[in-house]
Amino acid sequence: MKHTIFGALLAFASTVGLANGFDGDPPTGLYKDITDKMQALAAAHPELLQVFSIGQNDEGGDIFALRLSLTPTVVDSAKIGQLVVAAHHGNEQRTPDLALQMVEDLIAMYENVSVMDSILADTEWTIIPVLNISGYNDDSRHEHNIDSNRDYPGPCTSAAGGKLKSIRTLMGFIDSRVFTGTITVHGYIGTMTYPWGVATSNVRTNDHDAFQSITARAAAINNYGYGTSTDIVYPADGTYEDYVYWKHGLWSLLIELRDGTPPDITATSQAAIEFFTQINSTPSNQHQMTGRCQKGFAHLDRGDE
């Protein structure tokens, strides 16, 4: 495991203003507030940040992300890839706040020589504050009447996934380089969970003990509940958090914000960074499903998280 960067190193943060637009058709609605903040961060820290599009959604709108590294203008596949995705559900309006707070906290760590660590120099972070743009603008869980976080392939679904172009775009982006770890942000329960979250009574992955140990350390920072997604939240097939582990072996964490207030966001940003510092520097090589899918569990998916 990577060594811990002590909590004191996570306490630094930088401030942002408002700024620049984008080339082409500019973002609209509430999403524009988020992309303005992204642009402001990148303008203030060009040596560390670049705004880029991972591709488009069904409206032809770009899904913007921030690349954070010591070489942000290029994709460096030699670096450890880490990925944060927020706002699968557009009505979970505070989730982009966590993504952007993580960017600010990481910037402060990069810029403070006394806390610079090899894990920072060797890492390329991609942060996507809003995946479901139309849902975010409309304060709606769904995108085109589809639940974005039930639109992935998985070990307990025969669906190919990707009815939504946003999901196909994200899946293609994940294929574009090796990522090691990922966090997806939802709300509002106050939990940090890991695979499996599918319809099975055998929730233990081959990495269960490692997931449990790593997440316990992270959850100690924000005092969240933790465990497998099936046990702590409820079983749900077709979710991002299980797809990326099942398909790619990514060390995957589902954060359900407690309430999204500033203290919650501050503590959970630190907890999320702690998760990333603890995971292995390579994806899991033992991520196959070993248990039996039980379709009778499917009715337990409440569809509200």
Secondary structure, 3 states (H helix, E strand, C coil): CCCCCCHHHHCCCCCCCCCCCCCCCCCCHHHHHHHHHHHHHHHHCCCCEEEEEEEECCCCCEEEEEEECCCCCCCCCCCEEEEEEECCCCCCCCHHHHHHHHHHHHHHHHHCHHHCCHHHHCEEEEEECCCCHHHHHHCCCCECCECHHHCCCECCECCCCCCCHHHHHHHHHHHCCCCCEEEEEEECCCEEEECCCCCCCCCCCCCHHHHHHHHHHHHHHHCCEEEEHHHHCCCCCCCHHHHHHHHHCCEEEEEEECCCCHHHHHHHHHHHHHHHHHCCCCCCCCCCCCCCCCHHHHHHCCCCC
